[in-house]
Amino acid sequence: MRARVLRAADHRRMRWKNGGGWTTELAAHPQTASDAVAFEWRISIAEIESDGAFSTFAGCDRWIALLDGIGMELTIDGADPLRLDQRLRFAPFAGEAQTTAKLLSGPVRDFNVIVRRDAFHAEVLHRPLVGPMVFLPETATWFVHLAGGRADVKLAGTTQELSPGESLLLEPDGGSERVVLNGGGELVLVKLTPK
């Protein structure tokens, strides 16, 4: 299993086309994907500064959760508003849905996962980190984001520190190495299985 720690310097921060916020891309596949059409999956953090419409992503499944701020309400395809006011409680919805956000009280930051549904199946989890967590070699890719706390990553005899807001990308490489994440805090775990 190939492991890579993603530091803040690795991230791309982009202004929204409508000017209502920013997106910081934490990781995408393939890594050369430069726009919404090219990626098969993308994980990001958005800073929403004002009420407005979300971009649509045809053929994709999406997950979103509040990271910082009071919260917001999402209206998805005209349905009753969905209130996001609990930290890292993920809400799934279709990428092609017409979605608008209304801020409850000031700007928010949210965590986003977008997956092209014909390419990958995703599981998105919010979990505590209490002691060691072992990732065994498999065919899935794991994206692990340290939302709070501290952790160390051990792979092939080396140890790297993971700070809050940093991430770990674990990709299959045909090897037999396991990865151990050890520490205390809270994680966002995204398991991406190719179809």
N, CA, C and O of each residue as an XYZ file, in Angstrom:
780
protein
N       0.845     -1.184      0.000
C       0.000      0.000      0.000
C       0.886      1.241      0.000
O       1.802      1.358      0.814
N       0.614      2.150     -0.899
C       1.380      3.384     -1.019
C       0.714      4.461     -0.172
O      -0.487      4.701     -0.298
N       1.497      5.111      0.695
C       0.954      6.129      1.602
C       1.608      7.476      1.321
O       2.816      7.565      1.103
N       0.786      8.519      1.332
C       1.310      9.870      1.132
C       0.604     10.814      2.091
O      -0.625     10.867      2.120
N       1.377     11.560      2.878
C       0.818     12.590      3.757
C       0.601     13.846      2.928
O       1.507     14.306      2.233
N      -0.602     14.396      3.005
C      -0.955     15.598      2.251
C      -0.921     16.795      3.192
O      -1.774     16.940      4.068
N       0.071     17.642      2.995
C       0.238     18.836      3.820
C      -0.545     20.003      3.218
O      -1.010     19.934      2.080
N      -0.681     21.073      3.997
C      -1.402     22.257      3.519
C      -0.776     22.802      2.232
O      -1.488     23.322      1.373
N       0.525     22.689      2.096
C       1.208     23.194      0.899
C       0.832     22.411     -0.358
O       1.053     22.885     -1.473
N       0.258     21.202     -0.183
C      -0.142     20.380     -1.321
C      -1.509     20.785     -1.889
O      -1.875     20.362     -2.985
N      -2.252     21.595     -1.150
C      -3.642     21.876     -1.515
C      -3.750     23.006     -2.536
O      -2.917     23.912     -2.579
N      -4.806     22.927     -3.361
C      -5.124     24.000     -4.309
C      -6.366     24.731     -3.812
O      -7.396     24.110     -3.552
N      -6.262     26.063     -3.682
C      -7.407     26.881     -3.245
C      -7.885     27.705     -4.433
O      -7.113     28.432     -5.058
N      -9.196     27.572     -4.737
C      -9.753     28.195     -5.939
C     -11.010     28.987     -5.588
O     -11.845     28.531     -4.807
N     -11.135     30.172     -6.171
C     -12.329     30.997     -6.000
C     -13.470     30.402     -6.817
O     -13.256     29.927     -7.933
N     -14.687     30.428     -6.263
C     -15.846     29.956     -7.007
C     -16.137     30.893     -8.164
O     -15.872     32.093     -8.090
N     -16.687     30.333     -9.236
C     -17.055     31.147    -10.392
C     -18.084     32.215    -10.045
O     -18.066     33.306    -10.614
N     -19.000     31.895     -9.090
C     -20.038     32.871     -8.725
C     -19.584     33.844     -7.633
O     -20.349     34.717     -7.225
N     -18.338     33.696     -7.160
C     -17.787     34.612     -6.173
C     -18.284     34.413     -4.756
O     -17.935     35.196     -3.872
N     -19.098     33.376     -4.510
C     -19.699     33.187     -3.189
C     -18.867     32.400     -2.209
O     -19.312     32.158     -1.087
N     -17.660     31.987     -2.597
C     -16.835     31.224     -1.677
C     -15.567     30.706     -2.330
O     -15.198     31.108     -3.434
N     -14.911     29.802     -1.614
C     -13.645     29.211     -2.046
C     -13.711     27.702     -1.880
O     -14.421     27.195     -1.012
N     -12.970     26.989     -2.714
C     -12.781     25.551     -2.559
C     -11.298     25.270     -2.419
O     -10.486     25.735     -3.218
N     -10.955     24.503     -1.396
C      -9.586     24.012     -1.232
C      -9.600     22.524     -1.530
O     -10.173     21.738     -0.775
N      -8.969     22.140     -2.628
C      -8.927     20.741     -3.023
C      -7.869     20.011     -2.205
O      -6.691     20.365     -2.240
N      -8.303     18.982     -1.466
C      -7.384     18.190     -0.657
C      -6.760     17.067     -1.484
O      -5.571     16.776     -1.352
N      -7.571     16.440     -2.337
C      -7.074     15.369     -3.200
C      -8.084     15.123     -4.306
O      -9.276     15.387     -4.145
N      -7.595     14.613     -5.430
C      -8.452     14.255     -6.555
C      -7.801     13.112     -7.320
O      -6.587     12.917     -7.260
N      -8.625     12.364     -8.037
C      -8.133     11.280     -8.884
C      -8.777     11.407    -10.247
O      -9.996     11.559    -10.322
N      -8.016     11.351    -11.327
C      -6.547     11.342    -11.324
C      -5.978     12.679    -10.865
O      -6.655     13.706    -10.921
N      -4.734     12.655    -10.413
C      -4.114     13.865     -9.870
C      -3.977     14.957    -10.909
O      -3.852     16.131    -10.558
N      -3.997     14.599    -12.168
C      -3.861     15.591    -13.236
C      -5.188     16.259    -13.580
O      -5.233     17.142    -14.436
N      -6.273     15.843    -12.919
C      -7.585     16.433    -13.209
C      -7.561     17.920    -12.888
O      -7.247     18.316    -11.766
N      -7.895     18.736    -13.876
C      -7.824     20.185    -13.686
C      -9.196     20.836    -13.651
O      -9.301     22.037    -13.405
N     -10.245     20.068    -13.892
C     -11.580     20.647    -13.844
C     -12.598     19.576    -13.453
O     -12.260     18.404    -13.288
N     -13.861     20.013    -13.310
C     -14.910     19.127    -12.820
C     -15.199     17.970    -13.771
O     -15.713     16.936    -13.343
N     -14.881     18.128    -15.035
C     -15.173     17.085    -16.010
C     -14.170     15.938    -15.892
O     -14.510     14.789    -16.174
N     -12.950     16.236    -15.482
C     -11.869     15.259    -15.558
C     -11.783     14.317    -14.361
O     -11.347     13.179    -14.528
N     -12.180     14.741    -13.165
C     -11.917     13.883    -12.008
C     -12.905     12.728    -11.904
O     -14.043     12.810    -12.365
N     -12.423     11.634    -11.273
C     -13.294     10.506    -10.943
C     -13.736     10.599     -9.492
O     -14.818     10.132     -9.135
N     -12.891     11.208     -8.649
C     -13.316     11.604     -7.306
C     -12.520     12.822     -6.877
O     -11.386     13.033     -7.307
N     -13.148     13.625     -6.009
C     -12.488     14.816     -5.481
C     -12.941     15.029     -4.045
O     -14.121     14.882     -3.724
N     -11.996     15.375     -3.189
C     -12.280     15.662     -1.778
C     -11.778     17.067     -1.493
O     -10.643     17.412     -1.822
N     -12.636     17.875     -0.876
C     -12.291     19.283     -0.707
C     -12.954     19.868      0.528
O     -13.833     19.261      1.141
N     -12.500     21.073      0.871
C     -13.131     21.887      1.908
C     -13.565     23.183      1.251
O     -12.781     23.839      0.564
N     -14.820     23.546      1.468
C     -15.354     24.775      0.887
C     -15.567     25.815      1.978
O     -15.972     25.497      3.096
N     -15.286     27.057      1.627
C     -15.600     28.203      2.494
C     -16.762     28.928      1.827
O     -16.608     29.493      0.745
N     -17.925     28.910      2.475
C     -19.115     29.537      1.909
C     -19.328     30.875      2.602
O     -19.525     30.937      3.816
N     -19.285     31.944      1.813
C     -19.358     33.298      2.361
C     -20.734     33.927      2.234
O     -21.047     34.880      2.947
N     -21.572     33.398      1.321
C     -22.895     33.981      1.109
C     -23.862     32.925      0.599
O     -23.441     31.879      0.105
N     -25.154     33.196      0.717
C     -26.179     32.303      0.188
C     -25.996     32.163     -1.321
O     -25.537     33.091     -1.987
N     -26.362     30.992     -1.855
C     -26.269     30.844     -3.299
C     -26.388     29.411     -3.751
O     -26.565     28.499     -2.943
N     -26.290     29.222     -5.052
C     -26.440     27.909     -5.676
C     -25.115     27.159     -5.702
O     -24.047     27.757     -5.832
N     -25.206     25.848     -5.575
C     -24.052     24.981     -5.738
C     -23.869     24.669     -7.224
O     -24.827     24.687     -7.996
N     -22.627     24.385     -7.608
C     -22.375     23.859     -8.948
C     -22.961     22.454     -9.041
O     -23.037     21.737     -8.043
N     -23.374     22.069    -10.244
C     -23.874     20.713    -10.440
C     -22.758     19.838    -10.999
O     -21.869     20.315    -11.704
N     -22.821     18.549    -10.671
C     -21.847     17.560    -11.130
C     -22.628     16.345    -11.629
O     -22.907     15.418    -10.868
N     -22.973     16.363    -12.906
C     -23.770     15.281    -13.492
C     -23.026     13.957    -13.387
O     -21.815     13.891    -13.601
N     -23.771     12.899    -13.053
C     -23.188     11.568    -12.960
C     -22.390     11.315    -11.705
O     -21.681     10.313    -11.609
N     -22.498     12.228    -10.721
C     -21.711     12.104     -9.492
C     -22.611     11.959     -8.267
O     -23.755     12.415     -8.259
N     -22.073     11.320     -7.241
C     -22.676     11.305     -5.913
C     -21.867     12.242     -5.033
O     -20.647     12.342     -5.164
N     -22.576     12.939     -4.119
C     -21.907     13.920     -3.258
C     -22.233     13.658     -1.794
O     -23.295     13.133     -1.457
N     -21.289     14.039     -0.931
C     -21.489     14.044      0.518
C     -20.977     15.385      1.015
O     -19.941     15.871      0.563
N     -21.715     15.984      1.955
C     -21.299     17.269      2.507
C     -21.566     17.276      4.011
O     -22.546     16.696      4.478
N     -20.690     17.935      4.759
C     -20.874     18.057      6.208
C     -20.279     19.375      6.677
O     -19.291     19.858      6.122
N     -20.887     19.943      7.696
C     -20.384     21.169      8.314
C     -19.055     20.870      9.006
O     -18.917     19.867      9.707
N     -18.083     21.752      8.797
C     -16.785     21.632      9.452
C     -16.618     22.723     10.507
O     -16.236     22.433     11.641
N     -16.901     23.977     10.143
C     -16.815     25.107     11.060
C     -17.949     26.077     10.753
O     -18.394     26.191      9.611
N     -18.409     26.776     11.791
C     -19.464     27.771     11.619
C     -20.774     27.304     12.245
O     -20.876     26.187     12.753
N     -21.775     28.187     12.197
C     -23.072     27.892     12.805
C     -23.844     26.874     11.986
O     -24.497     25.992     12.544
N     -23.774     26.989     10.674
C     -24.463     26.011      9.838
C     -25.138     26.640      8.648
O     -25.007     27.837      8.392
N     -25.874     25.801      7.915
C     -26.590     26.255      6.720
C     -27.743     25.311      6.448
O     -27.816     24.210      6.992
N     -28.641     25.771      5.591
C     -29.734     24.941      5.109
C     -29.558     24.732      3.614
O     -29.319     25.681      2.867
N     -29.681     23.465      3.179
C     -29.613     23.138      1.760
C     -31.012     22.841      1.251
O     -31.766     22.095      1.876
N     -31.351     23.423      0.123
C     -32.577     23.064     -0.582
C     -32.152     22.301     -1.827
O     -31.466     22.834     -2.699
N     -32.578     21.027     -1.894
C     -32.143     20.116     -2.953
C     -33.346     19.771     -3.815
O     -34.290     19.134     -3.348
N     -33.311     20.192     -5.071
C     -34.399     19.941     -6.027
C     -35.761     20.351     -5.463
O     -36.758     19.667     -5.690
N     -35.803     21.462     -4.733
C     -37.067     22.009     -4.246
C     -37.664     21.317     -3.044
O     -38.759     21.677     -2.611
N     -36.973     20.327     -2.487
C     -37.484     19.616     -1.311
C     -37.380     20.502     -0.071
O     -36.785     21.578     -0.125
N     -37.957     20.054      1.045
C     -37.842     20.795      2.297
C     -36.364     20.991      2.635
O     -35.549     20.105      2.376
N     -36.013     22.144      3.211
C     -34.603     22.416      3.521
C     -33.991     21.366      4.451
O     -34.633     20.884      5.384
N     -32.742     21.029      4.170
C     -31.955     20.115      4.987
C     -30.993     20.955      5.806
O     -30.154     21.666      5.252
N     -31.112     20.873      7.127
C     -30.309     21.708      8.017
C     -29.006     21.003      8.364
O     -29.017     19.884      8.878
N     -27.878     21.659      8.083
C     -26.554     21.150      8.454
C     -26.001     22.053      9.547
O     -25.431     23.106      9.260
N     -26.168     21.643     10.796
C     -25.688     22.453     11.915
C     -24.949     21.615     12.957
O     -24.661     22.093     14.054
N     -24.640     20.354     12.607
C     -23.858     19.485     13.478
C     -22.554     19.129     12.771
O     -22.559     18.674     11.627
N     -21.457     19.338     13.458
C     -20.128     19.139     12.878
C     -19.951     17.713     12.355
O     -20.179     16.737     13.071
N     -19.544     17.620     11.101
C     -19.163     16.385     10.432
C     -20.248     15.306     10.438
O     -19.946     14.113     10.482
N     -21.501     15.731     10.395
C     -22.597     14.791     10.128
C     -22.897     14.887      8.630
O     -23.448     15.884      8.164
N     -22.537     13.860      7.893
C     -22.571     13.912      6.430
C     -23.973     13.699      5.867
O     -24.738     12.861      6.346
N     -24.284     14.481      4.836
C     -25.539     14.352      4.097
C     -25.206     14.010      2.650
O     -24.453     14.740      2.006
N     -25.757     12.901      2.121
C     -25.523     12.545      0.721
C     -26.579     13.179     -0.189
O     -27.721     13.383      0.224
N     -26.193     13.485     -1.418
C     -27.157     13.944     -2.418
C     -26.553     13.766     -3.808
O     -25.344     13.580     -3.950
N     -27.400     13.826     -4.826
C     -26.963     13.618     -6.203
C     -26.284     14.864     -6.737
O     -26.745     15.981     -6.504
N     -25.198     14.672     -7.446
C     -24.450     15.794     -7.992
C     -25.209     16.614     -9.006
O     -24.929     17.801     -9.174
N     -26.184     15.995     -9.701
C     -26.944     16.733    -10.704
C     -28.117     17.505    -10.110
O     -28.786     18.257    -10.818
N     -28.373     17.324     -8.805
C     -29.492     18.015     -8.153
C     -29.266     19.526     -8.139
O     -28.139     19.997     -7.987
N     -30.345     20.267     -8.298
C     -30.292     21.727     -8.176
C     -30.289     22.049     -6.681
O     -31.288     21.848     -5.990
N     -29.161     22.547     -6.196
C     -28.951     22.716     -4.755
C     -28.568     24.146     -4.451
O     -27.689     24.716     -5.096
N     -29.247     24.735     -3.443
C     -28.900     26.073     -2.974
C     -28.649     26.026     -1.475
O     -29.234     25.216     -0.756
N     -27.774     26.902     -1.021
C     -27.421     26.981      0.395
C     -27.843     28.326      0.964
O     -27.681     29.366      0.325
N     -28.390     28.290      2.182
C     -28.723     29.504      2.933
C     -27.997     29.423      4.269
O     -28.231     28.505      5.054
N     -27.111     30.390      4.525
C     -26.335     30.396      5.759
C     -27.231     30.753      6.939
O     -28.100     31.619      6.832
N     -27.010     30.072      8.075
C     -27.819     30.335      9.269
C     -27.363     31.602      9.984
O     -28.186     32.389     10.451
N     -26.039     31.797     10.068
C     -25.510     32.976     10.749
C     -24.019     33.112     10.447
O     -23.174     32.675     11.228
N     -23.712     33.718      9.314
C     -22.320     33.943      8.945
C     -21.721     32.818      8.141
O     -22.352     31.780      7.937
N     -20.484     33.028      7.677
C     -19.800     32.056      6.815
C     -19.595     30.705      7.498
O     -19.566     30.609      8.725
N     -19.453     29.668      6.678
C     -19.175     28.315      7.167
C     -18.068     27.698      6.322
O     -17.770     28.147      5.216
N     -17.472     26.656      6.884
C     -16.583     25.775      6.129
C     -17.221     24.395      6.142
O     -17.719     23.942      7.173
N     -17.203     23.724      4.983
C     -17.769     22.382      4.942
C     -16.816     21.431      4.237
O     -15.944     21.834      3.468
N     -17.017     20.154      4.532
C     -16.199     19.076      3.976
C     -16.996     18.412      2.874
O     -18.163     18.073      3.071
N     -16.379     18.219      1.707
C     -17.079     17.714      0.522
C     -16.382     16.510     -0.080
O     -15.156     16.461     -0.171
N     -17.189     15.535     -0.491
C     -16.712     14.383     -1.252
C     -17.592     14.283     -2.493
O     -18.819     14.257     -2.390
N     -16.965     14.227     -3.663
C     -17.693     14.077     -4.932
C     -17.071     12.896     -5.672
O     -15.859     12.852     -5.880
N     -17.921     11.931     -6.073
C     -17.442     10.697     -6.703
C     -18.258     10.432     -7.965
O     -19.489     10.442     -7.930
N     -17.567     10.195     -9.077
C     -18.262      9.824    -10.304
C     -18.808      8.418    -10.114
O     -18.045      7.469     -9.935
N     -20.132      8.283    -10.154
C     -20.760      7.029     -9.720
C     -20.504      5.845    -10.633
O     -20.671      4.704    -10.201
N     -20.105      6.070    -11.879
C     -19.799      4.936    -12.751
C     -18.351      4.465    -12.606
O     -17.953      3.470    -13.211
N     -17.572      5.180    -11.805
C     -16.151      4.832    -11.651
C     -15.810      4.283    -10.263
O     -15.008      3.358    -10.144
N     -16.416      4.849     -9.213
C     -16.080      4.463     -7.839
C     -17.332      4.384     -6.972
O     -18.322      5.080     -7.196
N     -17.248      3.510     -5.974
C     -18.224      3.471     -4.882
C     -17.537      4.078     -3.668
O     -16.386      3.745     -3.386
N     -18.218      4.963     -2.942
C     -17.598      5.625     -1.785
C     -18.362      5.337     -0.506
O     -19.590      5.249     -0.498
N     -17.606      5.192      0.578
C     -18.152      5.171      1.935
C     -17.512      6.340      2.668
O     -16.287      6.468      2.677
N     -18.325      7.193      3.282
C     -17.835      8.393      3.962
C     -18.224      8.292      5.429
O     -19.404      8.183      5.762
N     -17.209      8.328      6.316
C     -17.426      8.103      7.739
C     -16.746      9.186      8.575
O     -15.709      9.723      8.187
N     -17.339      9.498      9.721
C     -16.726     10.359     10.740
C     -16.499      9.472     11.955
O     -17.451      8.922     12.509
N     -15.243      9.330     12.373
C     -14.904      8.387     13.437
C     -13.897      8.999     14.415
O     -13.095      9.850     14.032
N     -13.941      8.562     15.678
C     -12.885      8.956     16.609
C     -11.623      8.156     16.331
O     -11.680      7.034     15.827
N     -10.487      8.745     16.664
C      -9.209      8.028     16.639
C      -8.769      7.875     18.085
O      -8.465      8.856     18.764
N      -8.739      6.626     18.548
C      -8.341      6.326     19.929
C      -7.328      5.199     19.861
O      -7.699      4.026     19.812
N      -6.047      5.550     19.857
C      -5.008      4.535     19.740
C      -4.748      4.185     18.291
O      -4.989      5.004     17.403
N      -4.251      2.963     18.032
C      -3.848      2.606     16.672
C      -5.029      2.199     15.779
O      -6.003      1.604     16.241
N      -4.916      2.536     14.498
C      -5.844      2.110     13.456
C      -4.988      1.541     12.327
O      -4.089      2.216     11.826
N      -5.266      0.303     11.929
C      -4.437     -0.392     10.946
C      -5.176     -0.479      9.616
O      -6.347     -0.854      9.562
N      -4.467     -0.125      8.540
C      -4.992     -0.253      7.181
C      -4.198     -1.350      6.480
O      -2.984     -1.243      6.307
N      -4.900     -2.402      6.081
C      -4.264     -3.532      5.406
C      -4.330     -3.333      3.893
O      -5.224     -2.645      3.399
N      -3.388     -3.930      3.151
C      -3.412     -3.797      1.690
C      -4.719     -4.330      1.113
O      -5.189     -5.396      1.507
N      -5.300     -3.585      0.179
C      -6.522     -4.002     -0.502
C      -6.636     -3.243     -1.812
O      -5.731     -2.498     -2.187
N      -7.746     -3.432     -2.504
C      -7.913     -2.782     -3.808
C      -8.524     -1.395     -3.698
O      -8.559     -0.659     -4.685
N      -9.001     -1.026     -2.526
C      -9.621      0.285     -2.342
C      -8.564      1.344     -2.016
O      -7.474      1.035     -1.535
N      -8.920      2.589     -2.290
C      -8.130      3.750     -1.864
C      -8.776      4.305     -0.609
O     -10.001      4.377     -0.517
N      -7.956      4.700      0.362
C      -8.451      5.340      1.578
C      -7.935      6.777      1.635
O      -6.748      7.029      1.429
N      -8.832      7.706      1.913
C      -8.464      9.088      2.209
C      -8.807      9.316      3.670
O      -9.955      9.136      4.078
N      -7.810      9.712      4.463
C      -7.981      9.884      5.905
C      -7.636     11.326      6.253
O      -6.508     11.765      6.032
N      -8.598     12.063      6.794
C      -8.389     13.470      7.146
C      -8.453     13.611      8.662
O      -9.426     13.202      9.294
N      -7.402     14.197      9.237
C      -7.375     14.435     10.676
C      -8.086     15.758     10.957
O      -7.505     16.832     10.795
N      -9.341     15.670     11.377
C     -10.153     16.861     11.618
C      -9.825     17.521     12.954
O     -10.122     18.698     13.155
N      -9.215     16.770     13.863
C      -8.806     17.307     15.153
C      -7.930     16.301     15.875
O      -8.029     15.098     15.632
N      -7.067     16.792     16.769
C      -6.192     15.911     17.535
C      -4.806     15.818     16.921
O      -4.340     16.744     16.257
N      -4.158     14.690     17.152
C      -2.825     14.464     16.594
C      -2.668     12.982     16.301
O      -3.334     12.136     16.897
N      -1.761     12.685     15.358
C      -1.541     11.286     14.979
C      -0.167     11.120     14.363
O       0.435     12.078     13.879
N       0.320      9.885     14.388
C       1.542      9.484     13.700
C       1.184      8.405     12.692
O       0.310      7.574     12.941
N       1.865      8.425     11.553
C       1.664      7.432     10.504
C       2.917      6.584     10.414
O       4.017      7.113     10.258
N       2.758      5.265     10.511
C       3.903      4.355     10.419
C       3.764      3.481      9.183
O       2.751      2.811      8.984
N       4.812      3.504      8.351
C       4.841      2.698      7.134
C       6.280      2.346      6.819
O       7.147      3.216      6.745
N       6.520      1.058      6.635
C       7.843      0.559      6.218
C       8.975      1.103      7.086
O      10.023      1.500      6.577
N       8.754      1.117      8.403
C       9.805      1.516      9.327
C       9.993      3.010      9.508
O      10.870      3.425     10.266
N       9.204      3.825      8.840
C       9.298      5.272      9.016
C       8.038      5.789      9.709
O       6.969      5.186      9.619
N       8.189      6.917     10.402
C       7.068      7.539     11.097
C       6.978      9.001     10.694
O       7.982      9.713     10.686
N       5.764      9.449     10.356
C       5.520     10.853     10.047
C       4.387     11.351     10.922
O       3.445     10.618     11.225
N       4.493     12.610     11.324
C       3.440     13.209     12.145
C       2.353     13.777     11.251
O       2.626     14.336     10.189
N       1.111     13.623     11.702
C      -0.049     14.183     11.015
C      -0.668     15.220     11.940
O      -1.059     14.901     13.062
N      -0.758     16.460     11.470
C      -1.310     17.564     12.265
C      -2.768     17.799     11.882
O      -3.201     17.380     10.809
N      -3.535     18.471     12.760
C      -4.935     18.759     12.427
C      -5.043     19.488     11.089
O      -4.281     20.413     10.806
N      -6.004     19.053     10.274
C      -6.195     19.642      8.955
C      -5.375     18.991      7.864
O      -5.522     19.333      6.690
N      -4.505     18.047      8.236
C      -3.722     17.323      7.234
C      -4.369     15.970      6.953
O      -5.219     15.498      7.709
N      -3.947     15.361      5.853
C      -4.604     14.140      5.389
C      -3.581     13.083      5.005
O      -2.390     13.355      4.854
N      -4.088     11.875      4.856
C      -3.290     10.726      4.461
C      -4.010     10.046      3.303
O      -5.196      9.732      3.405
N      -3.303      9.820      2.215
C      -3.865      9.134      1.052
C      -3.192      7.771      0.942
O      -1.972      7.677      0.811
N      -4.006      6.712      0.998
C      -3.513      5.341      0.932
C      -4.036      4.710     -0.342
O      -5.246      4.577     -0.527
N      -3.115      4.316     -1.232
C      -3.502      3.782     -2.530
C      -2.925      2.393     -2.716
O      -1.803      2.121     -2.288
N      -3.697      1.497     -3.362
C      -3.179      0.146     -3.598
C      -2.012      0.179     -4.582
O      -2.027      0.920     -5.565
N      -0.999     -0.643     -4.295
C       0.156     -0.710     -5.204
C       0.620     -2.145     -5.427
O       1.687     -2.377     -5.995
N      -0.184     -3.105     -4.979
C       0.178     -4.505     -5.161
C       1.113     -5.038     -4.100
O       1.410     -6.232     -4.089
N       1.590     -4.176     -3.197
C       2.503     -4.602     -2.138
C       1.756     -5.143     -0.933
O       0.526     -5.167     -0.899
N       2.527     -5.578      0.056
C       1.936     -6.184      1.251
C       2.112     -5.316      2.493
O       1.833     -5.760      3.607
N       2.577     -4.073      2.303
C       2.794     -3.189      3.456
C       1.463     -2.755      4.070
O       0.508     -2.435      3.363
N       1.426     -2.754      5.387
C       0.266     -2.200      6.080
C       0.654     -0.837      6.628
O       1.834     -0.549      6.829
N      -0.334     -0.016      6.863
C      -0.118      1.337      7.383
C      -0.801      1.431      8.738
O      -1.948      1.011      8.892
N      -0.091      1.986      9.728
C      -0.652      2.150     11.065
C      -0.757      3.635     11.378
O       0.229      4.369     11.314
N      -1.964      4.065     11.715
C      -2.224      5.426     12.156
C      -2.472      5.358     13.651
O      -3.340      4.608     14.097
N      -1.726      6.128     14.437
C      -1.822      6.041     15.890
C      -1.937      7.431     16.478
O      -1.189      8.331     16.094
N      -2.867      7.620     17.409
C      -3.013      8.917     18.047
C      -4.373      9.072     18.682
O      -5.020      8.093     19.055
N      -4.798     10.313     18.801
C      -6.098     10.612     19.385
C      -6.706     11.816     18.703
O      -6.019     12.805     18.448
N      -7.990     11.738     18.406
C      -8.662     12.859     17.758
C      -9.883     12.399     16.997
O     -10.526     11.419     17.373
N     -10.204     13.106     15.928
C     -11.346     12.726     15.097
C     -10.930     12.710     13.639
O     -10.126     13.527     13.189
N     -11.505     11.747     12.906
C     -11.142     11.505     11.522
C     -12.353     11.593     10.608
O     -13.478     11.292     11.006
N     -12.098     12.013      9.371
C     -13.005     11.742      8.262
C     -12.327     10.659      7.437
O     -11.188     10.818      6.997
N     -13.040      9.553      7.231
C     -12.530      8.429      6.455
C     -13.361      8.284      5.190
O     -14.588      8.215      5.251
N     -12.699      8.238      4.060
C     -13.378      8.014      2.777
C     -12.752      6.786      2.132
O     -11.565      6.780      1.806
N     -13.561      5.748      1.953
C     -13.097      4.531      1.283
C     -13.632      4.556     -0.142
O     -14.842      4.631     -0.356
N     -12.726      4.491     -1.117
C     -13.066      4.621     -2.533
C     -12.732      3.303     -3.233
O     -11.563      2.953     -3.400
N     -13.763      2.589     -3.634
C     -13.589      1.273     -4.264
C     -13.906      1.389     -5.747
O     -15.005      1.807     -6.110
N     -12.961      1.025     -6.614
C     -13.232      1.129     -8.054
C     -14.318      0.157     -8.479
O     -14.422     -0.944     -7.938
N     -15.128      0.564     -9.449
C     -16.189     -0.307     -9.958
C     -15.676     -1.071    -11.173
O     -16.412     -1.865    -11.760
